[in-house]
Amino acid sequence: MARRISRRSAISFTVLAWVVALIIFFPILYTIITSFKTESEAIAGVSLIPSGTLENYFEVQSQRDYFKPFMNSVFLAVGSTILALIVAIPAAWSMAFSPTKRTKDVLMWMLSTKMMPAVAVLVPIYLIFRDTGLLDTRIGLTVMLMLINLPIVVWMLYTYFREIPGEILEAARMDGASLLKEIVYVLTPMAVPGIASTMLLNIILAWNESFWTIRLTTTYAAPLTAFIASFSSPQGLFWAKLSAASTLAIAPILIMGWFSQRQLVRGLTFGAVK
């Protein structure tokens, strides 16, 4: 009897998980389907049967150069991730292995900055970027994306590092390892799954960031999020072309997420099972 109940519960949870997954994925699926419709079909109503036209993709490419914003997105996502790791790994190491009475308070303060509406600091940050010549530059936007995602990166690395026995690092110090060698040659290799999942998550967050990329760039450093926004015009929204632009923007990150899902799950569950 207990086995039957357990089996029914497992089946129920599996069905529920599939239903939730389909609900979450449906907007992406509908965007992809709409990109293969004509404008009249896209406006007509909800339909899951596309006409199969590639006209929208050709028009999107002819109106805007896809390659340049794509390379900007790659540069910003990878660059901000590398910068975040350079700052976050020593910070997380310090908080995990040399905690103080205020460590938890610092972590909570860092996380609380993510709860602040971005628009509240738009004016001062825009003026700082304008006065320092960082508007519409890759370097300025890379630093900005690094800073807004840094609290999450530090929190994740801190959680992973806490699962590593401190005795191993102490043994490295007794063998004469310097602080840099301790972090690079001992700590980092042991936390590879956690660091890898943190990298993947940061790349996804940086790739999808739209608020700051649209407001701090115009043409030169504009990534794919600004590329999508450029198809909103005073004449209205062209849903089919907008869907084609959105599909081109999300396709690289979807493919990356699909092939790296095992590594991502492994990193997110790092230390959960011993």
N, C-alpha and C positions, 0 to 999 in steps of 0.2 A: 504493500500500500504506500509506504513511504517512497519507494522507488518511482511509483507511478506519479505521485505528487511532485517529486523532484524532476522527473522527466517533463511533466506538463509545465512546470515553472520554467525550465530551461527553454522549452519551445516557445512559451509566451514571451520571455525576455528576448529571444532571438527575433521573433516576429516584430516585437515592439522596436527593437534596434533597427531593423530594416525599414520600418515605417518612418522612424525619425530621420534615418539617413536619406531616404528618398525625399522627405519634406525639405531637408536642408539642401539637397543637391538639385531640386527642381528648378529654382531660379537660374542656376548655371545652365542646366539642360535647356530651359526655355530660351535663354539668351543665345545659345549655340544654334538652336532650331530657327529662331527668328532671323539670324544672320544669313540664312539661306532662303529667305522669303523676299518677295518684292515689297516695296513700300506700301502698296495698296493692301497686300495680304497681311502685312505686319499691323496696319491700322485697323483692319477689318474686325479682328477679335482674336480670342485665344484659340489657337489651333496647333496641334502637335504634328501636323503634316506639312513639311516645307515643300516648296516648288523645286528646290535643288539648284537654284541659280547661284552663280559665283560673281554676279555683277557687283554686289556690295563690296566684296573684297577688292576687286579691281578698282572701283571708284575710291575706296578708302586709301589705297596705295597711291592712286593718281593725285588725290587731293593733298595728302600728307605723306612725308617720307617716314615709313615705319622703322627703318633701320636705325636712324639717329636716336629717337626716343628709346628704342630697345636697348641700344648700347649704353645710353644714359642710365636706364634702370639697372642694368647689370653692374655698371660702375658704382652707382649709389648703394645698391643692396650689398654687394661684396665689400666695398670700401668701408661702409658704416659698420658692417659686421666685424671686420678685422680691427678697426679702431675700438669698437666696443669690447672685444675680447682682450685687447692690450690693456685697457683700463680695468675691466671687470675681473680678470683672473687674479691679479694681485690684491684687489679690494676684497674679493670673496675669500681668498686665502687668509688674509688678515682677520676677517670677521669669523671665519670657521675655526681657525687654529690658534688665534690670539684674541679671543673675545674679551670685551670689557663690560662694565655694567650698562653702558649706553649702546651696545651693539644692536640689540633688538629695537631700540628707539630709532637708531640711524636707519635700519632696514625699513621700519614702518614709515619713517619720513620720506625715504626714497620712493617707496611704493605710493605714498599719498600724492606725490607730484603727478602720477598718471591719472589721478581722479580730477585734477583741475581742468576745466574747459580750455582747450587750446586757444580759442578766440580771445580769452581774457588777457593773454600775453602777446597777441598778434602785433599790436601797435609798437611796443618797445622792441620786440625782436626784429620787426621790419625796419625800424629806424636804425638799429644796430647794424643790420646787414647793409642798409643803404650807405651809412657813414663809413663802413669799413670796406666797401667795394665788393661785398660777397653776394649781392643780389644776382640771380641768374648765373651762378657759378657752381660747378660740380663740387668744389672743395667746401664751399659754404653749406650746400645742401647735405653733403656727406656728414659733416660735423653735426648738423641739425638732427638728422635721422639717428645718428649715434647717440646723441644726448637724450632724445625722447624715448629710445628703447633701452637705454642703459639700466634703469631700475629693474626691469624684467630680467635682463641678462645677469645682473649681479645677484638677484634673488635666486634664479635657477642654479647658477654656479655655486652659490653658498649652500643650497640644499644638497647638491651632488657632493661637494667637498666634505660636508658633515658626515657622509657615509664612509669616508676613507679613514682608516685607523691612524690616529696621530702618532702612534709609536713608530710607524714606517718612516715618517718624516724625521722623527727624533733620531732614528738609526742612521739616516742619511747625514744628519748634522754631526753625529759622532764620528762618522767616517770622513769628515772634513768637507762636506758639500757646502758651498756658499748658498746664500739665499736664492740667487738667480738659478743656480744648478738644481736646487731643491724643487723650485717651481717648474722649471723646464724639463728636467730629466726624471723626476720622481712623481710629482703631483699630476702634471699634465697627461702623461701616458696612462696613468691609472684612471683618470676621469674622461678618457676619450669618448665613451658613449654619451655622457652628459654634455660635454663640450660640443660634440657633433649635433646633438638635438637642439642645443641652444643656438648654434650657428644657423641651423635650418629654420628655426622659428624666427630668428632675427631677420633672416633674408626675406621670409614671407611677410613679416610686418613692414619692413622697409620697402619691399616691392609694392605692397598695397597702400602705402601711405599716400593720401591725396590732399589733405588739408594744407600741409606746408609746401608740398611740391607745386601746387597750383598757385599759391600766393607768393612764393619766393622765387619763382622762375617765370620766364616768358617764352624764350625760344632756344637759347643755346644749351641750357642744362635741363630742359623740360623732359621728364621721363614719360612712361606710357600712361600714367594716370592723367597727366596733362594732355596727352595725345587723345585720350577718350573725351575729356572735357571740351576739346576744340571742336567736336562735332555737335555741340549745343550752340545754336545760332539764333539771332533775333527772328529768323523766319520760322522757328519752331524746332522740334526734335524730329529727326529722321530716324525712326526706330530701327529699321533694317540696317542702315549704315552704322548707327550707334552700336548695335548688337555685334556687327562685324568687327568694329574697332575694339569693343570689349573682349570679344573672343580672341583676337590677336594679342591683346594685352595679358589675358589670364592664361593663355595656352602654355607659355613657358613654365610658369610657376606650378600649374597643374601637373605637367609632365614631370617636373622635378619632384614634386610631392609624391606622385605615384611611385616613382622608382626609389625614393628614399624613405618610404613609409615604415619599412622595417627598422631602419636605423633610428627614425624619429620615435617610434613606439618604444624601442629598446632604451633609448636615452631618457624618455619621459618616465619609464618605470625603473630606472637605474637606482638600485639600492632598496627597491620596494620588497623584494623577495630575497631572503638569505638562507 
